[in-house]
Amino acid sequence: MNLADYIERHIDAVVEEWAQFASLNIAPAKGLPSGELRDHAKVMLQCMVADMRAAQSGQERHEKARGHKPGNAPELTKTARQHAEQRFREGFSLREMLSEYRALRANVVRRWTKQLKFAGIEAIDDLTRLNESVDQSANEAVAWYVGRVEESRHLMLGVLGHDLRNPLGAVANSAEYLLLGENLTSTQGKSVLRIKACTLRMRRMVNDLLDFTRTRLGAGLPLSPIPAHLGHVCRETIQELEAYHPDRALKMECSGDLRGEWDAPRVAQLVSNLVANAIQHGESDEPVTLSLDGEDHDIVLKVHNRGPVIASEARAKLFEPWMRPVVREAELREGSSGLGLGLYIVREIAVAHGGRVDVESLETEGTTFTVRLPRRPPAPRFAKSPDAV
């Protein structure tokens, strides 16, 4: 008896043993009705049997084994995703859900091989087809589950960031009000200034979280371009950073025509992130330099600092979310958000404007981030992140 026929004939016994395993070994399954456990396993096995019986050439098997034929068994795919959705709602972890597939496979193979008197090439072929079906089903379930977890995480970050805005605004306004008073002692004044600086730093972190959530959910960064002078935008940003870092030397150099059409607050955010990054990772006794050069069609913006070289392996992932160069001393300095989103947001803003950002880091020259921005964003004025999901 081939394996597909065996499963079909003994499906109730297989499912019963599997349900007992789940109820005893998987914590979330202990609270599920036994009928629900059995029904899910039975439907999955029936789809696997249908897949095993489907005609399959050698080339098709080759392509399927490499994941090049994901639509070859639509019912199997549909059932696997439904199973993942149900397990997600019931609180199963990814490991617990995968353990179901492992147990189901082991149960079927053990039962079937136990009654075999002779195992020829046909038996090996049957086992191969079973493994293909189980692996495809598990892969589809994992893909759905991971996607849902990522979506939930991003939504949670978005909600958290949104809800933090109002209390942070209240703290910042209160600090401003206190600074207007004339009765603060020198020590009190310094404390209020520190409260204000920390609040503004937290606000930048919240904005980064909101932007990250928006881009990772596929929405991209919305732009509201208006005629602007990039030199003026950058000068205001540098002045703000000088107030937060009075002990650091910040220089700005401009040349060429710096007029164009951009989302000025977004560009200011880009500049602030790049300069703050240079302050964080650069040598404290060396200046950070921002230079602007107006070319025919683009504006070239560069931020340079001297400090530890960024390794080539770190540069490859420098603009990915949650990634930072491994410079431990710099991470301990005040000003580091710890989120690892600053450079990711820089890239997203540049891409949304139709531009790009590159980095060069040499022992003799220092580290330079170069942003090239067109004078006007491309139409339509809304760009998806290349990493959006």
CORRA-V900479 format. One record per pair of residues at least 4 apart in sequence whose ideal C-beta (glycine too) atoms are under 8 Angstrom apart, sorted by the first residue. I is the first residue (numbers start at 1). J is the second residue. If there is no record, write none. Layout:
# CORRA-V900479
I&J + I&J
This chain:
# CORRA-V900479
1&5 + 1&6 + 1&9 + 2&6 + 2&122 + 2&126 + 3&7 + 3&52 + 3&108 + 3&112 + 3&123 + 3&126 + 3&127 + 3&129 + 3&130 + 4&8 + 4&49 + 4&52 + 4&53 + 4&126 + 4&129 + 5&9 + 6&10 + 6&111 + 6&112 + 6&115 + 7&11 + 7&14 + 7&45 + 7&48 + 7&49 + 7&108 + 7&112 + 8&46 + 8&49 + 10&14 + 10&111 + 11&15 + 11&42 + 11&45 + 11&46 + 12&16 + 12&42 + 13&17 + 13&111 + 14&18 + 14&41 + 14&45 + 14&104 + 14&107 + 14&108 + 14&111 + 15&19 + 15&38 + 15&41 + 15&42 + 15&45 + 16&20 + 16&38 + 17&21 + 17&107 + 18&22 + 18&37 + 18&41 + 18&100 + 18&103 + 18&104 + 18&107 + 19&23 + 19&34 + 19&37 + 19&38 + 19&41 + 20&24 + 21&25 + 21&26 + 21&103 + 21&107 + 22&26 + 22&29 + 22&37 + 22&100 + 22&103 + 23&29 + 23&30 + 23&32 + 23&34 + 23&37 + 24&30 + 25&29 + 25&99 + 25&103 + 26&30 + 26&92 + 26&96 + 26&99 + 26&100 + 27&96 + 28&32 + 28&87 + 28&90 + 28&91 + 28&92 + 28&96 + 29&37 + 29&90 + 29&92 + 29&96 + 31&90 + 32&36 + 32&37 + 32&90 + 33&37 + 34&38 + 35&39 + 36&40 + 37&41 + 38&42 + 39&43 + 40&44 + 40&83 + 40&86 + 41&45 + 41&100 + 41&104 + 42&46 + 43&47 + 43&79 + 44&48 + 44&79 + 44&80 + 44&83 + 44&104 + 44&137 + 45&49 + 45&104 + 45&108 + 46&50 + 47&51 + 47&73 + 47&75 + 47&76 + 47&79 + 47&133 + 47&137 + 48&52 + 48&76 + 48&130 + 48&133 + 48&134 + 48&137 + 49&53 + 50&54 + 50&73 + 50&75 + 50&76 + 51&72 + 51&73 + 51&76 + 51&129 + 51&132 + 51&133 + 51&136 + 52&126 + 52&129 + 52&130 + 52&133 + 54&72 + 54&73 + 56&60 + 56&61 + 56&64 + 56&129 + 57&61 + 58&62 + 59&63 + 60&64 + 60&69 + 60&72 + 61&65 + 61&132 + 62&66 + 63&68 + 63&69 + 64&68 + 64&69 + 64&72 + 64&132 + 64&136 + 65&132 + 67&139 + 70&77 + 71&77 + 73&77 + 73&133 + 73&136 + 74&78 + 75&79 + 76&80 + 76&133 + 76&136 + 76&137 + 76&140 + 77&81 + 77&136 + 77&137 + 77&140 + 78&82 + 79&83 + 79&137 + 80&84 + 80&136 + 80&137 + 80&138 + 80&139 + 80&140 + 80&141 + 80&144 + 81&85 + 81&140 + 81&141 + 81&144 + 82&86 + 83&87 + 83&97 + 83&137 + 83&141 + 84&88 + 84&97 + 84&140 + 84&141 + 84&142 + 84&144 + 84&145 + 84&148 + 85&89 + 85&144 + 85&148 + 86&90 + 87&92 + 87&96 + 87&97 + 87&100 + 87&141 + 87&145 + 88&92 + 88&145 + 88&148 + 88&149 + 92&96 + 92&97 + 93&97 + 94&98 + 94&142 + 94&145 + 94&146 + 94&149 + 95&99 + 96&100 + 97&101 + 97&141 + 97&142 + 97&145 + 98&102 + 98&138 + 98&142 + 99&103 + 100&104 + 101&105 + 101&134 + 101&137 + 101&138 + 101&141 + 102&106 + 103&107 + 104&108 + 104&134 + 105&109 + 105&130 + 105&131 + 105&134 + 106&110 + 107&111 + 108&112 + 108&130 + 109&113 + 109&127 + 109&130 + 110&114 + 111&115 + 112&116 + 113&119 + 116&123 + 118&123 + 119&123 + 119&124 + 120&124 + 121&125 + 122&126 + 123&127 + 124&128 + 125&129 + 126&130 + 127&131 + 128&132 + 129&133 + 130&134 + 131&135 + 132&136 + 133&137 + 134&138 + 135&139 + 136&140 + 137&141 + 138&142 + 139&143 + 140&144 + 141&145 + 142&146 + 143&147 + 144&148 + 145&149 + 146&150 + 147&151 + 147&389 + 148&152 + 149&153 + 150&154 + 150&216 + 150&389 + 151&155 + 151&217 + 152&156 + 153&157 + 154&158 + 154&212 + 154&213 + 154&216 + 154&217 + 155&159 + 155&213 + 155&217 + 156&160 + 157&161 + 157&209 + 157&212 + 157&213 + 158&162 + 158&209 + 158&210 + 158&213 + 158&214 + 158&217 + 159&163 + 160&164 + 160&209 + 161&165 + 161&206 + 161&207 + 161&209 + 161&210 + 161&213 + 162&210 + 164&168 + 164&202 + 164&206 + 165&169 + 165&203 + 165&206 + 166&170 + 167&171 + 168&172 + 168&199 + 168&202 + 168&203 + 168&206 + 169&173 + 169&203 + 170&174 + 171&175 + 171&195 + 171&199 + 172&176 + 172&196 + 172&199 + 172&200 + 172&203 + 173&177 + 174&178 + 175&179 + 175&192 + 175&193 + 175&195 + 175&196 + 175&199 + 176&180 + 176&196 + 177&181 + 178&184 + 178&192 + 179&184 + 179&189 + 179&192 + 179&193 + 179&196 + 184&188 + 184&189 + 184&192 + 185&189 + 186&190 + 187&191 + 188&192 + 189&193 + 190&194 + 191&195 + 192&196 + 193&197 + 194&198 + 195&199 + 196&200 + 197&201 + 197&244 + 198&202 + 199&203 + 200&204 + 200&244 + 201&205 + 201&335 + 201&337 + 202&206 + 203&207 + 204&208 + 204&272 + 204&337 + 205&209 + 205&337 + 205&339 + 206&210 + 207&211 + 207&269 + 208&212 + 208&337 + 208&339 + 208&341 + 208&342 + 208&345 + 209&213 + 209&339 + 209&341 + 210&214 + 211&215 + 211&221 + 211&341 + 211&345 + 211&348 + 212&216 + 212&321 + 212&341 + 212&344 + 212&345 + 213&217 + 214&219 + 214&220 + 214&221 + 215&219 + 215&220 + 215&221 + 215&348 + 215&385 + 215&387 + 215&388 + 216&321 + 216&385 + 216&387 + 216&388 + 216&389 + 217&388 + 217&389 + 218&384 + 218&385 + 218&388 + 218&389 + 219&388 + 220&348 + 220&352 + 220&382 + 220&383 + 220&384 + 220&385 + 220&388 + 221&266 + 221&348 + 221&349 + 221&352 + 221&383 + 221&385 + 222&382 + 223&263 + 223&266 + 223&352 + 223&353 + 223&377 + 223&381 + 223&382 + 224&263 + 225&261 + 225&262 + 225&263 + 225&376 + 225&377 + 225&381 + 226&261 + 226&262 + 226&263 + 226&264 + 227&259 + 227&260 + 227&261 + 228&232 + 228&233 + 228&259 + 228&260 + 228&261 + 228&262 + 228&264 + 228&267 + 229&233 + 229&258 + 229&259 + 230&234 + 230&258 + 230&259 + 230&260 + 230&262 + 230&267 + 230&292 + 230&294 + 230&299 + 230&301 + 230&373 + 231&235 + 231&254 + 231&258 + 231&292 + 232&236 + 233&237 + 233&262 + 233&264 + 233&267 + 233&268 + 233&271 + 234&238 + 234&252 + 234&267 + 234&268 + 234&271 + 234&290 + 234&292 + 234&301 + 235&239 + 235&252 + 236&240 + 236&268 + 237&241 + 237&268 + 237&271 + 237&272 + 237&275 + 238&242 + 238&250 + 238&252 + 238&271 + 238&275 + 238&290 + 239&243 + 240&244 + 240&272 + 241&245 + 241&250 + 241&272 + 241&275 + 241&276 + 241&279 + 242&246 + 242&248 + 242&250 + 244&335 + 245&250 + 245&279 + 245&335 + 247&284 + 248&279 + 248&284 + 248&287 + 248&288 + 249&286 + 249&287 + 249&288 + 250&275 + 250&279 + 250&287 + 250&288 + 250&289 + 250&290 + 251&287 + 251&288 + 251&289 + 251&290 + 252&289 + 252&290 + 252&291 + 252&292 + 253&289 + 253&290 + 253&291 + 253&292 + 254&258 + 254&291 + 254&292 + 255&291 + 255&292 + 255&293 + 255&294 + 256&292 + 256&293 + 256&294 + 256&295 + 256&299 + 257&294 + 258&292 + 258&294 + 258&299 + 259&294 + 259&375 + 260&299 + 260&373 + 260&374 + 260&375 + 260&376 + 261&375 + 261&376 + 261&377 + 262&266 + 262&267 + 262&353 + 262&373 + 262&377 + 263&267 + 263&352 + 263&353 + 263&377 + 264&268 + 265&269 + 266&270 + 266&349 + 266&352 + 266&353 + 267&271 + 267&349 + 267&353 + 267&373 + 268&272 + 269&273 + 269&345 + 269&349 + 270&274 + 270&345 + 270&346 + 270&349 + 270&350 + 270&371 + 271&275 + 271&290 + 271&301 + 271&303 + 272&276 + 273&277 + 273&342 + 273&343 + 273&345 + 273&346 + 274&278 + 274&290 + 274&303 + 274&343 + 274&346 + 274&369 + 274&371 + 275&279 + 275&288 + 275&290 + 275&303 + 276&280 + 276&335 + 276&342 + 277&281 + 277&303 + 277&342 + 277&343 + 277&369 + 278&282 + 278&288 + 278&303 + 278&304 + 278&305 + 278&367 + 278&369 + 279&288 + 279&305 + 279&335 + 280&330 + 280&331 + 280&333 + 280&335 + 280&336 + 281&305 + 281&307 + 281&308 + 281&325 + 281&327 + 281&330 + 281&367 + 282&286 + 282&288 + 282&305 + 282&306 + 282&307 + 282&366 + 282&367 + 283&305 + 283&306 + 283&307 + 286&305 + 286&306 + 286&307 + 286&366 + 288&303 + 288&304 + 288&305 + 289&302 + 289&303 + 289&304 + 289&305 + 290&301 + 290&302 + 290&303 + 291&301 + 291&302 + 291&304 + 292&299 + 292&300 + 292&301 + 292&302 + 293&299 + 293&300 + 293&302 + 294&299 + 295&299 + 295&300 + 297&374 + 297&375 + 298&355 + 298&372 + 298&373 + 298&374 + 298&375 + 299&372 + 299&373 + 299&375 + 300&370 + 300&371 + 300&372 + 301&370 + 301&371 + 301&372 + 301&373 + 302&368 + 302&369 + 302&370 + 302&371 + 303&368 + 303&369 + 304&366 + 304&367 + 304&368 + 304&369 + 305&366 + 305&367 + 306&366 + 306&367 + 307&327 + 307&330 + 307&366 + 307&367 + 308&325 + 308&327 + 308&330 + 309&361 + 309&362 + 309&363 + 309&367 + 310&314 + 310&315 + 310&318 + 310&325 + 310&359 + 310&361 + 310&367 + 311&315 + 311&325 + 311&326 + 312&316 + 313&317 + 314&318 + 314&323 + 314&325 + 314&326 + 315&359 + 315&361 + 317&323 + 318&323 + 318&325 + 318&343 + 318&359 + 319&323 + 319&343 + 319&344 + 319&346 + 319&347 + 319&357 + 320&344 + 320&387 + 321&340 + 321&341 + 321&344 + 321&387 + 322&339 + 322&340 + 322&341 + 323&340 + 323&343 + 323&344 + 324&331 + 324&340 + 324&343 + 325&330 + 327&331 + 328&332 + 329&333 + 330&336 + 331&336 + 331&338 + 332&336 + 337&341 + 337&342 + 340&344 + 341&345 + 342&346 + 343&347 + 344&348 + 345&349 + 346&350 + 346&357 + 346&369 + 346&371 + 347&351 + 347&357 + 348&352 + 348&385 + 349&353 + 350&355 + 350&356 + 350&357 + 350&371 + 350&372 + 350&373 + 351&355 + 351&356 + 351&383 + 351&385 + 351&386 + 352&377 + 352&382 + 352&383 + 353&373 + 353&374 + 353&377 + 353&383 + 354&373 + 354&374 + 354&377 + 354&378 + 354&383 + 355&371 + 355&372 + 355&373 + 355&374 + 356&371 + 356&372 + 357&369 + 357&370 + 357&371 + 357&372 + 358&369 + 358&370 + 359&367 + 359&368 + 359&369 + 359&370 + 360&365 + 360&367 + 360&368 + 360&370 + 361&366 + 361&367 + 361&368 + 362&366 + 362&367 + 374&378 + 377&381 + 377&383 + 378&383 + 384&388
